[in-house]
Amino acid sequence: MKDIVEIADVQSQILEAFSFRHATKLFDETRKIPEAEFDTILEAGRLSPTSFGAEQWQLLMIQTREKRELFRDFAWGANGMMHGTTGQLGSASHFGLFLARTSETMKAGSDYLARHMREVKKFPDEVANGFEAVLRKFQEEDFGLTSDRLLTEWSARQAYIALGNMMTAAALMGIDSCPIEGFDVKQTQATLQEHFGIDPKEFYPAVMVAFGYRAGAPAYPQTRRDLDEVVAWA
Ligand SMILES: Cc1cc2nc3c(=O)[nH]c(=O)nc-3n(C[C@H](O)[C@H](O)[C@H](O)COP(=O)(O)O)c2cc1C
């Protein structure tokens, strides 16, 4: 149990981290995140919750300049197009792309899920069978995830939880980040297939993320709606 003084300390660290974090447009190219610190960020993602514990996402880290440049023409949210810079693609210490599993691998009864239950969750057969039945009802009835698109979006939502946790973990260590949805999905899929051997039938590019150290002060102040507009108490 933490005592009150410690809790107050943690509270202020949390709030400090959340006001420190901003969507960084340009990173200091000369600074690399130390490996141990980046490992902590990765662990914050890996240990994040997922619906049914199914771990519906993977993270592709893209580190070499040549590989990042493959995305430059169509990853407009990361290529500095709006800011006249080399963008997050050119300046981030670490650059990743979250891949969400598609319905091919996430539908109840899939080979991926069977292996996941057996090898990761270590479920005995009867538990795995019960789990599959509940998941099937959830997907087909409760949440109506009845199309490939809806199931893939469900996977992507899990990736965003990890994304958020990773950015917060980074901010707590004074590391900057930027979430990135500014890219053309079809062109990203084609690039992933051609240059990284990633099958679009298996993985969908959900969101990108850049980490590093800001090159300068944020371009704009942090603005948010008031709390009473954001939260309703019933
Ligand atoms: C899912 C998501 C996608 C985003 N995509 C981009 C992007 O492509 N490029 C970019 O520079 N910022 C992107 N942003 C940053 C938002 O514009 C930013 O978070 C928002 O304006 C609030 O500003 P702040 O994060 O600096 O407080 C994205 C944010 C989120 C959550």
The ligand as a MOL file (V3000), in Angstrom:
LIG
                    3D

  0  0  0     0  0            999 V3000
M  V30 BEGIN CTAB
M  V30 COUNTS 31 33 0 0 0
M  V30 BEGIN ATOM
M  V30 1 C -5.2180 8.3120 -33.5570 0
M  V30 2 C -4.5000 9.5990 -33.7810 0
M  V30 3 C -3.9750 9.8950 -35.0260 0
M  V30 4 C -3.2430 11.0660 -35.2290 0
M  V30 5 N -2.6370 11.2720 -36.4370 0
M  V30 6 C -1.7410 12.2900 -36.5570 0
M  V30 7 C -0.9350 12.4090 -37.7210 0
M  V30 8 O -1.0520 11.6600 -38.6820 0
M  V30 9 N 0.0060 13.3840 -37.7490 0
M  V30 10 C 0.1770 14.2640 -36.7160 0
M  V30 11 O 1.0680 15.1150 -36.7870 0
M  V30 12 N -0.6140 14.2030 -35.6060 0
M  V30 13 C -1.5460 13.2160 -35.5010 0
M  V30 14 N -2.3080 13.0980 -34.3590 0
M  V30 15 C -2.1430 14.0890 -33.2880 0
M  V30 16 C -3.3960 14.9100 -32.9940 0
M  V30 17 O -3.5900 15.8420 -34.0010 0
M  V30 18 C -3.1840 15.5350 -31.6290 0
M  V30 19 O -3.0880 14.5110 -30.6670 0
M  V30 20 C -4.3150 16.4870 -31.2370 0
M  V30 21 O -4.3720 17.5630 -32.1240 0
M  V30 22 C -4.1410 17.0120 -29.8230 0
M  V30 23 O -2.8930 17.6260 -29.6650 0
M  V30 24 P -1.8050 17.1160 -28.6080 0
M  V30 25 O -1.7000 15.6150 -28.7380 0
M  V30 26 O -0.5320 17.7890 -29.0190 0
M  V30 27 O -2.2770 17.5240 -27.2550 0
M  V30 28 C -3.0910 11.9730 -34.1650 0
M  V30 29 C -3.6800 11.6790 -32.9320 0
M  V30 30 C -4.3450 10.5140 -32.7360 0
M  V30 31 C -4.8790 10.1880 -31.3710 0
M  V30 END ATOM
M  V30 BEGIN BOND
M  V30 1 1 1 2
M  V30 2 1 2 3
M  V30 3 2 2 30
M  V30 4 2 3 4
M  V30 5 1 4 5
M  V30 6 1 4 28
M  V30 7 2 5 6
M  V30 8 1 6 7
M  V30 9 1 6 13
M  V30 10 2 7 8
M  V30 11 1 7 9
M  V30 12 1 9 10
M  V30 13 2 10 11
M  V30 14 1 10 12
M  V30 15 2 12 13
M  V30 16 1 13 14
M  V30 17 1 14 15
M  V30 18 1 14 28
M  V30 19 1 15 16
M  V30 20 1 16 17
M  V30 21 1 16 18
M  V30 22 1 18 19
M  V30 23 1 18 20
M  V30 24 1 20 21
M  V30 25 1 20 22
M  V30 26 1 22 23
M  V30 27 1 23 24
M  V30 28 2 24 25
M  V30 29 1 24 26
M  V30 30 1 24 27
M  V30 31 2 28 29
M  V30 32 1 29 30
M  V30 33 1 30 31
M  V30 END BOND
M  V30 END CTAB
M  END
